[in-house]
Amino acid sequence: MSLKPIQTQLDIEGMTCTACASKIERKLTAVSGVESANVNFATRTATVNHSTGLPQDDLHSAIATLGYKVKPNDADAHQHNHVHDNRNWETELLRRATVAIVLTIPALLLSMVPALQFEGYELAVAALSTPVIFWSGWLFHKAAAVSLRHLTTTMDTLVSMGTLSSWLWSMVVVVTSLDGGHIYFETGAVIVTLILLGKWFEARATRRSGDAIRALADLSVKTVILKGGRQIKLDELAVGMQFVVAPGEKIATDGTVVEGHSSVDASMVTGEPVPVEVGVGDDVIGATINTNGSIVVEATKVGHETMLAQIIKLVEQAQGSKAHVQRLADKVSAVFVPVAIATSVATLTIWLAVTGDTNQAFTAAVAVLIISCPCALGLATPLGILVGTGRGAQLGIIIKGGEVLEDTRSIDTVVLDKTGTITQGRMELSKVIAPAGNQQELLDLAGSLEAKSEHPVGSAIAKSTSKHSQVTDFVNIVGSGVKGTVDGQAISVGKRSLFENLVEGLEQQAQVAEAEGSTVVFAGRNQLAEVALVVKDTLKPTSAKAIAALKNQDLKTILLTGDNEQTAKTVGEAVGVNQTIAEVLPQDKADVIRELQQQGKHVAMVGDGINDAPALAQANLGIAIGTGTDVAIAASDLTIVNGDLEAVSTAISLARHTLSIIKGNLFWAFIYNAAAIPLAAFGILNPMIASAAMSLSSLFVIGNSLRLRNFKG
């Protein structure tokens, strides 16, 4: 039996462009034992799926052979280090760009304004431009040298070749006093300045686009007051400890309220702006704010197990992922640089052969090098994913990866679970039908048995009675009910199919209750159903509006439930779904999804329970309601943290909008390079205009992606 691959995330130092990321990705994929690798330039991380026996040193060595370095990755410090590194990179770029601007402006003025020129002004231009090309542009030259040492090329290779060739040609003209020779010192300086500014804007946008996740990471408290008054550090808090949360304070970790009553503002985690009332027995999320009353909370999850930690992890994984459209961009970027260099050499050769004009030949060749830099192409997808998933996190929507964005495009059918998704998921026993009497006795016996069950209907029955007897031989019959021995009696609770006979009049009365939209389960002894237990689960207030929103997106809605036909039909009609499929066993839900797919449907499944996990995994798009189980969330592609079904429509809209932005980015980046290279080769674009156009194309992609920060849903 093959072992399940494990996933390793690496922080990589030294990447300066998206071609670097593509090069590292190809190298990692070639390592024996690696199944797949995604390298994201925007986050400076590599996500590698590999066999359990592969030493991490092999991955580090593969990256080192390309001239890059893997930084130590302490899980607790990862987020802080990532932000710190991004800020340092941004500061370094700004420092070098500032020096470049100060020196380039007078160099440009001297070169372009005849009235300012004096005898020997060329030497002054050389003196001003040389520090810009060599010191400010050192980042490009260093990266190009590392690539050359490993016989590879990147976008930095183009910039380095273009600026150094400009400087060298100009020095030849000045030193030899070449007749008719033009100097290009200021051209090299302007190229460095504009590209540094473009990279600074890019770094700033990348850092800002992660603000939502960093805000989440900064939410947790540093110290906790335990019940009894002792103060401890957050990392000392353990499951089972009880701690006090005063009004206005943040809740230290996920837990259950054991004392007190209050309202909790969970908007930063769930996206839900209205504070939620909580009391004894209610679950609360770590890092949310207790707004008024004092409460005592018992910790149920700490550290990396908390909802906040899981959200951050999911979003980081998503931001490190790729959409399928990015694969094409990666392939293009991988060959773009060597092709650009070859095109530049060809341009130089052809101009010299046809015209003999050395100056014009050199100018066109350098312009081709500069305009060819596919920075915008490389930024198009990762920056869109980065901003889109960050905005989703602010709205309480976790998008697990770039592939998910594309999967939403083809969705035409949304299948929804009932309990906990369309309904509140909090069942209550509303009535006991007992034609033969013995109502309380059978209710106590059924409640004792159902106390062993985790099903919401069973929990409602168990909570309806305080007298719980000892249970033995407990059996959970999936999709049908439970059996066991209570006080020496063989008791069954569940669907009609569990029983051989029913007491007279019981089935007729049960059908009436079902016709009213209630769920009815039977209970009895020795295969005889003696009572019917009527349980109700109310609709979520936003369910009908959510279904209407999905229909407005041209999506067919289907209610899929294990409940009986009548109850399912009543709920379906109340919320307005297009179709209802009832009495489906948990193991059969995935089969229903598969059948729909075989009919040509592209299906999204919305669910919240363990029994929904197979269907969530089978669907083209799995959407987990965040109030559900960890298994359901793990099997899904989208997670709605606040549990509000209305957010499903918002999530789909956000995913589609993000994909639209990415496609727009890619289209304009491709068009830009396709149109600009011929113009440069024919001498229509000079190097300065080419470098400005290259920077502007990247700024367009950045600005277009940042529009997602204003997405409202």
N, C-alpha and C positions, 0 to 999 in steps of 0.2 A: 504494500500500500504506500503510495507516495505521500510525503509529508506536505502539509499546507505551507505555501511560501510565507515568509515573513517580510515585513516592510520596514525599511530603514530610511530615516531622513537625515541628510547631511547638509551642514552649512558650509558653503564653498566661498573661499576668499580669492579674489583676483579676477573675477569676471567683469569685463567692461562693456560687453555688448551681447546681443542675442546670438551672434555667431559662436561666441564662447560657449553659451549654453548648449547649442546644437552639437558642437564638437565634443563636449563632455558627455552628453547623452549618448552619442554614438559609441564612445569609448566604453562607457559603463555597460551598455547593452551587449557589447562584444565579450565581456568578462564571463567565463564559464560559471554557470550557476545563477546568473541573473536572468530573470524572466522578462522584466520590463524596467525601464528607467525614464523618469520625467525630470528634466532640469528646467527650472523656472528662473529666468534672469530677473524678473521683477522682484521675486522674494529671495534671490540668491541661494536657493535650496535645490537639492536633488532628492527625489523620492524614488527609492529602489526596491522593487519586489524581487526577492532572491530566495534560494534554498537555505534551509536552516544551517547547513554545514559550511556555508561560505563565510570565511573570516572577513571581518570588516576591513582588516588591513589590506585585503586584495582590492577593495573598492577605493581605499585611500591611495594605494599605489597607482591604480589606473588613472586617477585624477592627477596625481603628482607628475606622471610621465608627460602630461600636457602642459605642465608649468603652473598648475593651480594648487591650492592648498585646502584641506578639509580642517575646519576649526573644531576644537573640542565642543561637544554638544551636551551640556548639562540640561536635562529636561526642564528643571525648575528655572534655569536662567535663560532658556532659549529665547523667549519673547523679549526679555530685557536686552540680551546681547544683539538680537536682530535689529531692534530699534536703535541701539547704540551704534552699531556698525553703519546703518543707513544714515544716521545723523553725521557720523564722521566722514562718510563718503560725500555727502551733500556739502559739508563744510569745506572739505578739501577742494571740491570742484569750484565752489564759490571763491575761495582764496585765489586759486590759479586764474579763474576767469576775471577777477577784479584787476589783477596785475596786467592781464592781457588787454583789458579794455583801456586801462590808463596809458599803456604804451602804444597800442594799435591806433588809437584815434589820431594822435599827432603824426604817426607814420603814414596813415591813410591820407590825411590832409596835405602833407608835403608831397605825396605822390600824385594826388589828383588835382590839386589847385596850383596852376602855374605861377600865380602871383606870390605864393609862399616859397617858391623854389629859389635856392641860391646856389652858388658854385660849390659843388661837392655835396649837395644835399643827399645824394645817393648813399654816402657814407653814414649820414645821420639816420636815414631810413633803415639802413642795415643795423646800426647800433640799437635802434628802438625795436626792430622786429626780431632780432636774434634771441633775446631773452624770452620772447613770447613763443617762438617756434620751438626752442629747446627746453626752457624751464616750464612754461605753462603747458606746452604740448608733450612734456616728458611722459605723462600717463599713456599717451598713444604710442610713443616710441618704445617704451618699456614693454608694453603688451605685444607690440609687433615683433620685438626682438625675441621674446619668449616663444611666440608662435613660430618664428623662423627657425629657432633652435630645435623645435620639434617637428619641423617640416610641415607646418599647417599655416593657414591664413585666417584672419578675422577682419571685421570692419575697421579695427584699429590699423591693420596693415594698409588699407586704402588711405586713411588719413595721414599716417606716417609717411608713406611713399609720396603722396601729393605735396605735403608741406616741405619735406626734406628736398625733394626734387626742385621745388620752387626756390628754395634757399640756395641750393648748390648752383643752379643755372644762373641765378642773380649774382652770386659771388664770382662766377666765371666771367660774366659780363663786366663787373666792376673792376676786377683784378686785371683782366686782359684788355679792357677798354674796347670790347668787341663792337665793331661798326654795325650800327642798326640794331644792336641787341637791346631788348627791353628787360628791366629788372622786375622781379615779382616778389620782393621781400614783403611788401604790404599784403600781397595776396595770401602768402603763407600765414601771416599774422592774423589776417581777418578770418581765414578758414579755422585756425585754432580757436580764436575767440568765439566765433559763432557756434562751433560744435561743442565747446565747453559750456556755453550758455544753454544750448539745447540739452546737454546731458544734465546740467544742474536743474533745469525745469523738470526733466524726466525724473530725476532722483527725488525732487521735492514732491512731485505729483504721486510717485510711488509711495513715499512715506505717508503723505496725507491720506491716500486712499485706504491705508490700513488703520486710520484713526479709530474706527468703530471697534475693531478687535482689540486694539491697545486699551481703549476705554474699558472694555470688558475685563481685560487682564488686570487693570488697575482698581477694579471695584472691590476686591476682597479686603477685609479688615486685617490689621496686623496683630491685635490682641483680643482676647475673649474673656469675659467675666463669667465664671462658672457659678452655678447655683450654690450659694453658701458664701460667695464674695471673693473667692480666690481668682486672681488674674493670671492667665497663661498666654503664651504665644500661640498663634493660629496653628503652626505646624505641630504643636503638642496636643491639639484637640483630637480625640479619638471617638470612634463610633460608640454610642451608648452614653457619652457624657452629656449632661444637661447644662445649658448655659442661658444666661439672662440677656434679653434684648430690650433695652429701654426705648422710649419713644424717640424717633428721629435717627436711631442707630441702624447700621447695616446688620443683616443676619449673617453670622459668621460662616455657616455652611448649610448644606441641605439637611433638613430634619423634620421632625413632627412636633407640633405644639402640644405640650403636656400641661401647661397652666396659662391662664389668661385669655384675653380676647383683644384683637386689634385689626387694623387695616394695613395691608402690605402693598407698597408700590413696587411692582415687578417690571416696570416699563423698559428698563435698560436691558433686561434679559429676554422678555417675552414680546416686547413691542406693544403690549396692551397698556393704554394710558390710564385706565380706570383702576384705582386701588381695589384689591380683593379682600373681603372680610375673612378673617381666619379665627378659629377657636380650637379648643382641645380636640385632638385627633386629626386636624388638618395638616397637610404637608406644606412646607415652605422651602423656597429656593435660596441658597447661599448668595450673598451680595445684593439681595433685594433690600428695600428699606422699610422698616417698621415705622408707620406714620404716626400712630397715636398711643394706644395702650401698651403697657409692659407685658411681655410674654416670656415664658420659659420654653426653650426648644431642646429636644433630645436629638443629638446628631445621628443621622442615618448614613450619610456618606461624607467622606473627607478627602482632601487632597485631589488627586487626579480622577477620582470617581465622581466628583460633584458635577451637576448639570453645567455649571459655568465652565469648568475645565473641559468637559466633553464638547461643549459648543466651540470653544476656542480651538480645540484639536481638530474638529470637523471642518471648521472654516479654513484653518491653516492648510489642511490637506486639500481642500477645494482650490485654494489659491495657488497651490503647487501643481495642480492638475492641468490638463490640456483638453481642448475641444478637438474633434476630428479635423476641423478646418485648419487647425494649427499644424497638423502633420504636413500638409501641402506647403505651408509657409516655411516650415523647418527644412523641408527638402530643397526648396528654392534657395533659402539662405545658405544652405550647406555648399551649394555650387556657385552661388552668386559672386563671392569674392574672387575666386580664381578666374571666373569668366570675365569679371570686371577688369582685372589686371590684364588679361589677355586682350580684351577690347581696347584698353588704353594703349597697350603696345602696338596693336594693329592700327589704331588711330594715328599714333605718332609716325609709324612707318609709311602709311598711305599718304598722309599730308606731305611728308618729306619727299616721297617718290613723285607725287603729282604736282606739287607747287614749289617744292624746294624752300618754302618759307619756314625757317627753323622756329621763329618766334610763335607763329600761328600753330605750328605742329605741336610745339611744347604746350601752349595754352590749352589746346583742345584735349590733349592727352591727360593733363592734370585735371581738367574739368570733368572728364569721364571718371577718373578715380574718385573724385569728391562726390559727384552726383550719384554714383553707384551705391554708396553706403545704404544698405537696406534697413536702417534703424527703425523707420516707421513700420516696416513690414514685420520686424521682430517684436515690436511693442504691441502691435494691434490686438492680439489675442490675450496675452498674459495680463496686460493692464486692464482690459475690459473685464476679465474674470475677477481680477483683484478688486476693482471698484464695485462690480455687481454683487459679488458675494459679501463684501463689507457692508453694502447698503442693505442686503438681505438680512444680515445679522442684526442691524439696527431695528429692522421691522419684525424680528422674531422668526425669520425664515432662514434655515440653514440649507444651502445648496452644496451638495457634496463634491461636485466636480464639473469640469468643462464639458464632459460628455453629456451631463444632465441637461445643460442648456440646449443642446441640439436635439435631445430626445423630446423636449417639450414641443418642438416645432411640428412634429408629425402626430401628436396626440389628437385623437378625435373622439375618444370615449373615456369617461371617468366612472370607475366603479367605486362605490362607497360602502364601507361597513356601516352597520346601524349603531350598535351599542358602543357608546363612548366616542363616536364620530359624529353621527347625526343627532344622537340623543345625549343626555347628560352623562349616562353611564352609571348613574346612581339609582339603582332599583330600590323600590320600596314595596313592602307587602301591603296591598290596599284592601284585600278581602280574602276570607277563607270560606269556601263552599263545602258544607259538610251535611249532606242529606241524611246520613245515618247517625249523626251526633258524634261524640268524642272529639270535638273540634280542638280543644286545648291540648288534650293528651297527644294527639297526632301532630299538632303543631310543634310541641316540645320535642317529640321524637325526630321529626323532620329537621328542626332547627339544630339539634345535636349532630345529626349526620352532615348537614350542609356546612357546619362550622369547619369541617375538614376540606371543604371545596374552596377554590379561588374564583369561581365564576360569579359575576355580579348578581345574577338571580339567586344563587345559593347564599351569597353574603346577605342579601336582603331578607331571606327567610331566617338565616341564623340570627340576625340582629333583632328580629321581631319577638324573640323570646329570650328570657334571661336564664331559663332552666336548661342546662346542657348536661346530658348524661354521657357516660363513657361509651366510646365507639370502638368496635373491633371489626376486622375483616372489611375495611373500607375499600371500595372499588370505584374508580371514576371511569364511566363508560363515555368516551369522547363523543360529544354531540348528542347524547341521549339523557344523561343524568348520573346519579350516584346510587350505590347500594352499600349496605353494611349491617352490622348487628348492633342494636342499641338496646341496652337493658335486657339482653337475651332474646330480642325480637328481630326478625329479618325485615328490615325497612328498605323501601325503595322510594326515591324522589326523582321525578323527571318527566319525560314525554310519555304520551299514551302508549307508545310501543314497548315500554318497560313492563307493562302489566298485561296479565292474561284476561282479567275481568275488572269491571268497574261497578260500584254500587249503583243501584237504580237511581236515575235522574241526574247523576253527576255529569255525564258527558254533555247533556243538553244545556245545563246551566253553564258549563265551561265554555261551550260554543258561543253563548250570549256574551260572556266576558271578552272572548277573543274578538268578536265582531265589533266591540267597542274600542279595540286597539290595545288591549292589555295582553300581557304574556301569562299563560296559564301552565303550571306544572302540577302534576299529580303526585300524591303521597299515599302510601299504604303499606300494609303488612302482607307477607306471603303471596305476592303477585296479585293482590286485590287492591285496586285504587279506591281509597275511602274518602279522601278529601281532594279538593282542587284549590291550589294556592294561586291567587291572582296578584301578579306583580306588575307594577307600572314603571316605566322609565320615561321621563319627560323630555321633550325636544329641547335642544339648545336654542336660545333665542334667535341666533343668527343663521340657523340651518336653512330655512326657506329662502332667505336673501342670498345665501351662499350658492344654493342650487341655481337660482335665477341668474347670478353672475356668471356661473359656468356655462349656462345655456347661451348667454349673451356672447360668449367666446366661441360659439358654434360647436360646443361639446355636448355629446349625448351623455346623459347621466343615468346610472344603473345602481339601484340599491341591492346589495348582496348580503344576505344574512342567514344564519342558522335558525332563526325564529320561524314560527309558523306562518302559513300563507296569509291568513287574515290580518294578523298583527303587522306583518311586513307591508301588506297592501295599504292598511290604514296610515302607517307612518309615511309610506311613499307618496300617497295622495296629499298628506298634510304638507310635505315639503316640496312637492312638485317634480319628482324625478320622472324621467321618461319611461323607465322600466323597473320592475321589481322581480328579483330572483330570490326565493325563500327556501327554507329547510335544506340548506346546503351545509354539510358537515365540514369542519375545519380543513380536513385533509383534501376535501374536494374543491375548495375555493380556488386553488391554483389551477385546477382542471377547467373551471369555468373561464378563468382568464385566458388559458391556453386555447379554449374553443373559440373565444372571441377573436383572438389573434389569428387563428386558422381561417376565420371568416374575412380576414383582411383588415381587422380593426387594430389601431394602435392605442393601447390601453394604459391609462393611469389608474393605479389602485390606491385608495385612501383608507387607512386603517390604524388601529391603535393597540391591538392585542397580540399576544404570542401566537394565537391561532391565525392571525393575518400575515405573519412573517413569510410563509411560503408564497402566498399570493402577491405580496409586496415585491418579493424577489423575482417572481415570474413576470410581472408586469413590465411593460416598456419603461414606465416611470412609476416608482414606488414613493408614495407620500405618507409619512408617518405623522400622526397627531402626537405632539410632544408630551401630552399627559399620559401616553401609553407606556408600554414596556420597552426596556432597553433592547430586547430582541427585535421588536418591530422597527425601532429607530435604526438599528444596525443594518436591517435588511432593506431599508428605504434609500431613495435618492434625494428626496427633499424631506425636511423635518419642519413641522409647524410647532414652534416652541410653546406658544400660548394656548394650544389646543382648540383654537377658534377655526371652525370649518370655513368661515368667510375668507380667512387668510390663504386658503388653497388657490382661489382665483387670483389673489394678489401675487402669490408665489409663481404661478404659471405666467402671469403677465410680466413679472420681473425677469424671469428666465428668458422669455421671448424677447423682451426689450434689450436685455444684455446681449443676446445672440445677434440681434439686429445691429446693435452698436459695433460689435466685433466684425460683422460682415461689412459694415460701412468702412471701418478702419482698414480691413484687408483690401477692399475694392480700391480705395483711394491710394493706398500704399503701392499696390500693383500698378495702377494707372500712372502714378507719379514716376516710378522707375522706368516703366515701359516707354513713356513719352519723353522723359528727360535725357536718357542716355543717348538716343540718336541726335537730339538737339546739341548736346555737348560735343559729340563726335564730329558733327558738321560745323563746329565752331560758333554756333549761335549763342551758347551760354559760356561766359568766361568763368574761371574758377571761383571768383568771389560771389557771383550770382548763384553759382551751383551750390556753394556751401550754405548760402542763405536759404536757398530753396530746400536743401536737405534738412536743415534745422527746422524750417517752417513746417515741413511735412510731419516731422516728429511731434511738433507742438500741436498740429491739427489732431493727430491721434490721441494725444494726451487730453486736449480739451474736449474732444468728442467722448472719450471714455468718462471723463469727470462729470458729464451730464447725468450719469446714472446716480450721482450723489443726491440729486433732486427728485428721484423717482418717488412718487406718492402712492402708487397702487390704484 
